[in-house]
């Protein structure tokens, strides 16, 4: 790529030049270059595994590149280390924020600066005012004395941003900053990003959410499979073109839902479900072959409702009927026996055995239905099920014995799906089915869900990803502060109505 | 009472409770002392008090070391072995070479040995990132074997003169109507060590680094803390503190037995955890640990006074540990649920 430096009035604060990085023969980055300019938000977009994270790690000094250089204020470095990066004014806000949960907000804000200055003595009395100064300057309301572990995700993020600024950061890199935020929190973050731009900070915003990329940035760089694809002002992109550059093909996120006949039988009937401290008086019905969206802000109770229906945290009030029969969902066993399956939000920790093979993971939830007459495993039947699902879900792996750890996010998600499909549940609930999954895989996962619904399965999608709900759901239930406040149907289901009803 | 007053009272209560339930612990300790004093007047005497203090000294120093390790997110079960290894080797060396470098010299030798053994723990843990329990369980066995095979397995009844001289020294001694009460001189290093560790943990970057590593090691690394170096130092310090405790133990016991101390590790760890330190790392305080150690000692003492067979002491400590930690865990679970409920009710739907 030719250097775009000359087209900008200001010299870039940070340039990376021709970075190459390989991990044991696999090329993560091949000759990537990028400029950051003060007061500009530069988006780095790309699918999972395109090399975004590796590039951040190299900029922050956590990884050393095989070749290439990092130029800060005209001085070239072949590699950074974490302390040197912080000293040059580079701050990375990781997806997990890298905060200390056991320490107070104030201490979290000042501690890394103290480390960078190689201080030996720490004083609460001196550090608290400097933390307060930053929080006040940004006009935030943060309880400085609260332990970080008790904060909401959004407040944790604000703490991380404050921490970055204590260092007089000139370059702030945010890795997927909006993944765990709700719609209003994202807007607040974007307002803060504007404030930071005003202070002359150069921001790098890493994301694969197309709308956000367009909303927040002035320039966009797209990577695909470790290669630089394009860098252009964000005004020259739209959703479609970004998706195309990211995946290398055309992506379709239009609304595709089957028509349900008026007399379609009701499979799941939930009546006045309640759980103290989580949600109250939730009633809805789910029909055969329907895809129902369950949405709301983080903490609205949407996840708790699903967990109650799965028997993981049983409801205290209300009745649930499956196929007209009242069922008691006091445990996960009850739920599975009633034909209810649940793909949890955090699939890595809750849904998969990472070290085990794809095949083992697929069959782990349905061993009972693959038994011979004598109680042993029917290996022929097992093999058939595994192969059928492996082919149907288009899992990209050399074969079914590859460990799940070796798969990308999208493919791992398909294995979780396969595990539940092997059980042939009547009702399948999926929490954030495409969280952390790139646009290409997202489309395919939604297609798989549509296919299963067409085959007679009833599906509940728990998500705050509005485009995904629009693309796949017959109806969308909006939960706010534990109450079912809206039921959106047919043409009411648009990205804007969903976002408005969630936040109101 | 209106909401404002209520929140003020809650604030005071919260502050008294302390970050790690130190206030609750203090109340339990106080209640136990009051209860025992009513049940048996012999309990509420200066003699008993000094006896409890005396029996707490070694435990307290061990507990301070264990506290540091637990805050950093690790666990050390080799400290008692290190203590006896360092102290016994020092005494043995002095005896066989017929050389007495004085109290300070003896202590220096023991600290060097303890630090070295701690370095072995630290190096293996930090370099190979192995689970701390397994590593220290392993080194405990190795150290003990080396001690008994190569250094000595015999009971030494006569301490070198420099150590023996301190054995009977008291800070002060008074004769009361219930008998003679004396406060052993070794309470001074224990108290000084408490103050030092508390200061280091609160007011140095090294101390805050220990909390940071215990909170999230990866975040600590990204923040620029030298995690590996800090971990090494933690185990070296624990080794040195154990060595000091070992020497003090021998001074107070006026003998050196290579088979002593080992076996009591779990009592110490129990005291630290009772004192509010989180077994998952990142939490704990010197005040809490001190209270935890005192509580265990008071229970042991009061059970003896109450005529309960000593075998039951272990049962009592075990029970206390499970109940204490269990109550804390339940309270935390409930309060998080109540906070959730509260947040929901604050904003009308």
Contacts between the chains, C-beta under 8 A, distances in Angstrom:
chain1	res1	chain2	res2	distance
A	60	B	222	7.5
A	62	B	222	6.9
A	82	B	221	7.4
A	82	B	222	6.2
A	82	B	223	7.8
A	82	B	224	5.2
A	83	B	224	4.7
A	86	B	224	6.2
A	92	B	222	7.7
A	94	B	222	7.1
A	96	B	219	7.9
A	97	B	219	8.0
A	98	B	216	7.0
A	98	B	218	6.9
A	98	B	219	3.8
A	98	B	222	4.8
A	98	B	223	6.9
A	99	B	216	7.4
A	99	B	219	6.3
A	100	B	211	7.1
A	100	B	212	5.1
A	100	B	215	3.8
A	100	B	216	5.7
A	100	B	219	6.0
A	100	B	220	7.4
A	100	B	282	7.3
A	101	B	215	5.5
A	101	B	216	6.6
A	101	B	282	7.1
A	102	B	211	6.3
A	102	B	214	6.7
A	102	B	215	4.0
A	102	B	278	7.8
A	102	B	281	7.8
A	102	B	282	3.3
A	102	B	283	5.5
A	103	B	208	7.9
A	103	B	211	6.2
A	103	B	212	7.0
A	103	B	215	6.1
A	103	B	282	7.9
A	107	B	208	7.3
A	111	B	208	6.3
A	111	B	212	6.6
A	111	B	223	6.6
A	112	B	223	4.1
A	112	B	224	6.3
A	114	B	205	6.1
A	114	B	208	7.9
A	115	B	205	6.7
A	115	B	209	7.7
A	115	B	223	5.6
A	115	B	224	4.3
A	115	B	225	5.8
A	116	B	224	5.7
A	119	B	205	5.4
A	120	B	204	6.2
A	120	B	205	5.6
A	120	B	206	7.5
A	121	B	203	6.0
A	121	B	204	5.9
A	121	B	205	7.0
A	122	B	202	7.8
A	122	B	203	5.7
A	122	B	204	6.1
A	122	B	205	5.2
A	122	B	207	7.2
A	122	B	208	4.9
A	123	B	203	6.4
A	124	B	202	7.8
A	150	B	339	7.6
A	276	B	341	6.6
A	277	B	337	5.1
A	277	B	338	7.2
A	277	B	340	5.0
A	277	B	341	3.6
A	277	B	344	7.1
A	278	B	340	7.3
A	299	B	340	7.8
A	299	B	343	7.7
A	480	B	349	6.1
A	481	B	344	5.2
A	481	B	347	6.4
A	481	B	349	4.7
A	482	B	344	5.6
A	482	B	349	7.6
A	483	B	349	5.1
A	485	B	349	7.2
